[in-house]
Amino acid sequence: MNPNPELLKKIIEVVDQHIRPSLDMDGGDVEIISLIGNTLSVKFKGACSGCIRAGETLKYGIQRTINQLVSKDIVVVSV
C-alpha cells in the first residue's frame, strides 16, 4: 500500500483525463498496478499489450505526462 493516497488519486486523474483517451483511440489501455514510493507500475492492455511501440508510449507518453502534471520524481515501469 502506498502511504500517499492523494498522490495516487492525482495520478489516476491524470491517466483518466490525459493518457487513457489516446490509448483508447488505438484500441489499448493501461492499468495502474501499484505506486510504491515513487515507482508507478502499470500494465498495458488491449492493443497496447503486444505493441512494439509500447516502450515509446511508456517513456514519451505516460512517463512524460505524469512527470509534467503530477511529479518529476515519479518513475513509471511496465509490468
Secondary structure, DSSP 8 states (H G I E B T S, - for coil): --S-HHHHHHHHHHIIIIIHHHHHHTTEEEEEEEEETTEEEEEEEEGGGG-TTHHHIIIIIIIHHHHHHT-TT-EEEE-
